[in-house]
């Protein structure tokens, strides 16, 4: 088939403008394939529209407004990634980051959710500056690889304990801190059933497995009085309760700086891992390991953090679930654009999101925890000076109920172990500085 030449000398291709803009033919794809890939990605990550509002509601935020903010942030930021970076990578409020926002920053550090949104926004500003100046690569390279793995795994373990607590599978105990809950009650049993369904469906390569598991156990809870059916479709709730509610009054406090840095670090590492994994799967990485249009992708991600905070949600970031769309044939930003459009349609399903009980969301959290905890397998277990600080970072996140504390103890123990062991070259200036900052913070604010 003949193709028409554009003024720039490019071919319009069989799909016209879309082919020219996204390079569909050049990437061996077409509109239909990109649409199916977008649907696949959406189904694998749509659970966030149910889980994110339930988590942030615990911080005192309006459930309906957070639902709208989640959908709008995912829609706008996915479309920006598609149009600007031309990558088949979708974005939405990140798991782990939302838990850090609600359970650490608000409930443990006693920040208001408005102040927490301010911290998210500033982390996005810093992410943007790091992206445009090239400092991001320097920071990532300065952080020990094992601590990077530990941070990801620790966030997963943190999600795990939150999930088990929300479902009533574990409860507090005056002598042992935690103990087994009452498994003869329907909520914890349905959570475990949901978890089993999600894992089994994922093993069978069924797209939307997490979403299907959430909906099944949510529906099973209706006759048991654990959830109430209020409809499926309606006009979206108001965004007003969370729109532009950021508060920067605590910006000069040390704990605020630690919160911003912790959010930034998690987002940077999570984003780097997602970009590398998805672009490798799509075949974009060259023989030297370089990722094309990396700067555009990073700027898109930093914009997402700022935009999400502005409308009322925790950090919005790239989703590893985008790999499912790539596996389905997505190769360009048109895939991400289709994901964004589907999130806009999701705005009209707020009644469905409102009826999802905590135990159903907990099943999804528990599955995500298992996936993230697998990063521990990448640790260098043969070097105890590398493995020990990483383990400390990972296990103290759930046990102190604080991602920031886990990161801090990881850096502190890493620096001290290396110095006392005489391995001075392993401690970069950046690691030593971070260890010192976290040590000062823990001394001045020992309870959080």
N, C-alpha and C positions, 0 to 999 in steps of 0.2 A: 504493500500500500504506500502510495506517495505521501509525503508530508510537506506541509507548508513551511516556508522559512519566515522567521520573525525578523523584525528590524535589527535585532542584536545578532542575527546570524544563527540562532538556535532553531531547532525544529519544534513545531507545535505538537507533532505526534498525534496518535489516534485519539487521545483523550483531551486534545485542545489545550486550553489554558492550564489546567491542572497538570498535564504532562510537562508543559514548559516550566511551570513554577517549581514543582516538586521533583522533576526528573524521573518520572515514573518509568518510562521506557528504558532510560539509561540504567535504572536499578532493577530491571527485569520484573516489573510489577505493573498493575493497572488499578483503576478506580475500584472495581469489584473486589479485588484481592485486598486492597487497603481497607475497604469498608468491613470486610469479614475479619480482618486482623484487628481493626478497631473494636468491633463487637466482642471479639475474644478477650482482648485486654480489659475492656470494660467489665465483662462478666467475672474476671478473676479478681478485680479490685473493687467491685461495687459494694462489697461488705462494709467499706469504710463509711458509707452514708448511714449505716445503722450503728456501727461501733463508735465512731468519733463523737456524735452527739451524746451518747450514753456516758462516755468517759468525761467529756468536758462539762456535762451537767453536774457531775460530782464536785466541780470547782465553783458551782453556783451560777453557771451560764445558762441562758434560756435555751432549752432543748430545741425548740422550733427554729430559732434564729441560727443556732449552730448547724442544724441540718441544712438550712439554706446556704450558710457560709461554706459548708463542706462541699456542696454541689457546685456552687458558683466558683469557688477557688479551684476545684478540680477542672471545671470546664474551661475557665479563662486561661489558667496556667498551662493546661495541656495544649490548648490552641496556640498559645504563645510559643511553646516549645516546638510545635509543628511548623508554624509559619516562620519563625525566626531561625531556629537551629536545624530545621528539616530532619528531625530525628523521630522515629516511631516510639517515643518515650512519653508516657502519660504521667501526670502529677496529681497528687492529692495530699491532704493532711497526713503526715507520717505517723505510723504506729511506733510506739516507744517515745517519740517526741510529744505526742498528746498525753501519754501517761506521765511523763516528766513534768509537763505543764500543770496537770491537775493534781497529781499526788505529791510531787516534790515541791514545786514552786509555790503553789497555792496552799495546799493542805499542810505541808511540813514547814516551809519557810514563812508561811502566813502572809504571803503577798495577796493582794486582790487580783482577780482574774484580769482586770484592766491593766494592772502593773505588769502582769505576766505577758499580756499582749504587747506591751511596750518593749519588753525584753526580746520577744520574738522578732518584732520589727527591727530593732537595732542589730540583732544577729544577722538579719537579711541585708542590712546596710553594709555591715562588715564583710559578709560573704560577697557582696557586689564589688567592694573595693579590692578584696583579695583576688577576685576573678579578673578584673580589668588590669590589675597591676602585675599579675603573675605570681604573687606571693603565696597563692594557694598551694601550688606545687611544692614550694619550699617548705611550707609548714607540714604538709603530708609526708614529705621525705624525711623530715626531722623527727617525726614521731616513730618510735620503735614499732615494727610490724606486728609483734606479738601483742602490744597494747592496743593496736587498732582492732585486731581480732577479738580481744577481750572486751573492748567497749561494745562491739556489736553483739557478742554473746551475752554480756551482762545485761544489756537492754532487753534481750530476749528473756532472760531469767526474771527480770523485773516484771515484764508482762505476764510471765507465768504465775508469779505469786499474786499479782493483782487478779488474774483470771480465777485462780483457785479460791481466793478470798471472796470475790464477788458472787461466785456460785455457791458459796457455803461449803465447799469441799474441805477447806481448812478454816479453822477459827482460832481466836486467841485463847491462851491458857496462862494462868498466873504462874505456873511452875515451869513450863517448858516453852513459853512464848507462843508457840503455835501447836495445834494438834488437829486430828481428824475431825471433821464435822459430822453431822448426822446424815449418813448416806441412805437412810430409809425415807428421806424426804424427797419429793419430786424434783425440786430445782437442781440439786447437785447431780441427781441421776440423769436428768435431761441434758445437763451440761456435758457430762461424760458421753452420753449417747451422741450429742452433736459433734463432739470432738472426734469420736470414732467414725462417724459418718464422713466428716470432712477429710480425715486422713485417708479413709478407704476410697472415697471418690477421687481424691487427688492421685492415689496410687493407680486408679483406673483411667487416669488422664482425662477426666471429665472437666471441661471448662465450666467455671462458675461453681466449683465444688464447695468453696467456703460459703458463698451466698446460699446455695441450696441447703447446706447443713443448718445455717442460721434460721432459714425460713421454716424448715421441717420441724425443728424442736420448738420454734416460736409458736407455730400452729398447734403443736401437741399440748402446749401449755394453756390454750384457751379453755378447753373443757375442765381443766384442773383449777381454773381461776387464777393462774399465774400471769396471764396477759389478757387483754380485752381487745376484741376486734372492733375497730372504729371506722373501718372503710379502707379503701385502697388508694383512691385518687381524689385529690382536692387541689384547690389553689395553694401555692406555697405560703408558708407562714411569713410574718414580717421579719425583715433583717434588722430593723431599727434597734432592738435591744443590744446588739453587739457591733453595729456599724460605727467605725471611727471612735471606738471607746478606749483607745490606748492611753496609758497613764505613765509618764516618765518622771514622776516625783522622787523615785528612789534611785535614780540613775547614777548617783555618785557614791552609793553604798558599795562596800566590798562584796557583799553577798550578791548584789545585782550584777556586778561585773562577772562574778563566777557563774551565775545563771546564764548570762549572755554567752560567755565563752563555752559553757557546756553545751548549750543549744547549737552554737556554731560548729563545735567539734563533731558532734553527732551528725549534723546535717552534712558537713563537708565529707566525712568518711562514708556516710550512707550514699551520698550523691556520687562520689568517686567510684564506689563499688558497683552501683547500678549502671553508670555510664560505661564502665569497662565491660561488665558482664553482658549488657544488651548489645553494645557495638561489636563485641567479639562474636556474639551469636549471629549478628546480622552480616558479619564479614567486612566491617568497615575498618578494623584495625590493621595498619600496615605491618610489614615485616619487622619494623623497629619498635612496634608497640605503640605507635602514635595514633591518637584518635582525631580524625578531622573535625573541624568546627567545634572543638572542645570549648573554646572561649564563648561561643554563642550559647552552647548548652549550659554552661555555668552561669552566665548572665541570666538566662531564662529561669534557672533554679533559684538564683538570689532574688529575682523579681517575685517569684512565687512566695517566698517567705514574707516579703514586705506586703504583698497584696493580700495574702491570707490573713495576716495580723490586722490589716486595715479593715477588713470586713467581719472579722471576729472568729478566727480559728487558730489553732496552734500551727506550728511550722508546716508549710506545704512543700513537698519535695518529690523527687523522681521516684517512681515505683518499679521495683524489680519485677513485678508482675507483667511489666511491658514485654518481658522476654516471651510470654505466651503469645502475644500478638506477632512478634518477630517469627516465632516458630510456625505461626499460621500464614506467613508470607509477607507480613508488613515490612517495608524497607524504607519508607520515607515519612516525612512529617504529616502526610495526609492521614496516616493511621492515628496519630495523636489528635488531629483535628476531629476525626470521627468520634474518638473517645470523648472529647470535650462536648460535642453535640449531644451525645447520649447522656452525659451528666446533666445537661440542661433539661432534657426530658425527665430525668429522675427527680427534678424539683417538684413534680406534681404527685409524687408518691410519699408525701410526708405522713399520712395516716399509717401507712405500712411501717415506716421507720419508727413511729411513735409507739407501736404495739410490741416491738421487739424487746423482750425482757432481758434483765442483766445476765441471766444464766446463758442465754443464747449468744449474746455478744462475748461472754467469757469463753465459750467453746472456740470461737474464732481466735481470740487472744491466745489461748493455750496452743493452738496450732501454729500461730506465728512465732510463739516462744520456742517451740521445738525447731522450727526452721532456722531461727537466728542462733540458737544455742549450738548448732552444728559447726559454727565457726571455731569452736574450741578445738576441733580436730586438726586445725591448721597450725596450732601452737608448736613451737620448737621444744618438745618435751625432753630432749636430750641435754638442754642447757637450763639448769635449775634457776640461774639468774634471770633468764628470760621468762620461763614458765611460771615461777612463783608470783611475781608481781602481777602477771596477767590473771592468774587465778584469783588473787586477792581482789583485783578490780572487778572481776565478773561476779564473784559470790557476795561481795559487800553491797552491790547495787540493790538486790532484792532484800537482803538482811537489814540494811539501814533504811530501806525504802527511799533511796536517793541515788539517782544516776550520777549526779555531780560528786557526791561523796565517794562513790566507787571509782570514778575517774581520778579524783584527787589522791586517794590512797594508792591507786595503781602507779601514778607518777612518783609519789613520795617514796614508796618502797622500791621502785625500780632504780631511782637515782641513788638511794642510800646503799642498796645491795651492791650495785655496780661499783660505787666508790670504795666501800669497805673491802670488796673482793679484789680491788686493785685494777679494775677494768675501766679506767678513766676515759678512754677513747670512746666507749659505748654511750657515754652521757653527753649529748649535745648541749649547746648553750640553751636552746629552746626547751629541752626537757628539764634541765636544771632550774631554769626560770619558772617554768610551770609548777614544778615540785615545790619551789619556795612559795609561790603565790598560794597554792592549795594548803600548804602547811600553815601559813599565816592565817588563812581563812578559817581553818579548823581550830586554831588556837583562839582566835577572837570570837568565833561563833561555834563553840564546841557542839552544840545541839543540832546543828544543821548547817 
